[in-house]
Amino acid sequence: MLLSTVGYHTCLNIGSATTIEQKAPFKASYDPFLSEGYYFWEHSEAAAHYWGTTARFKTTGYVICQCRLDLISLLDLAGSPLHINEFLALEQVLEECNRLPAVKLPIANLIETLRDLHATDMPGLFPYDSVRIRLEPAEKQQDLRAYTASARTGKGLILNPRFVICVFAETISPLRAPQVLTCEVIFPKTI
């Protein structure tokens, strides 16, 4: 799936804005929950600021890089029923190859296993360079906008979910897509 979008990349506040703009994005070294790669909050500077207030950034502070992304082969687990069904089928392939343990793996392990198989034994199995997911809102999310869709079931509609895109580590380079096309540093507002 081809997608051009805007992503906000939260990073440590080390170095000048010029240095950060030249070197961004930075590979995630803290909790890469989808795979090894570069993480972006899609169209949500607020989510990037929320991530910047976590313990990871307490000592150095944080900055946010606003990036335009051109994603050539995105696995969309946030909004494509076709991709979700394909991912479930890939999980079945792992099970048939005895590569899926009985214990439920974190999604990062599944993606890494699929990427390894694609690179070695099963070319074409996992042709993606990035993945997008929808995170459930954090309980502390200040700007949560939710509406009840059904009084009977209590199910609701969240109008401002957080979407995360992970661009796999080896796919960001001057020669291969996807690429970070622009990067602008945004400093947190101080009160």
Summary of the structure (lengths in Angstrom):
residues: 191
radius of gyration: 17.9
end to end distance: 41.2
largest distance: 55.6
contacts: 523
relative contact order: 0.24
helix: 26%
strand: 29%
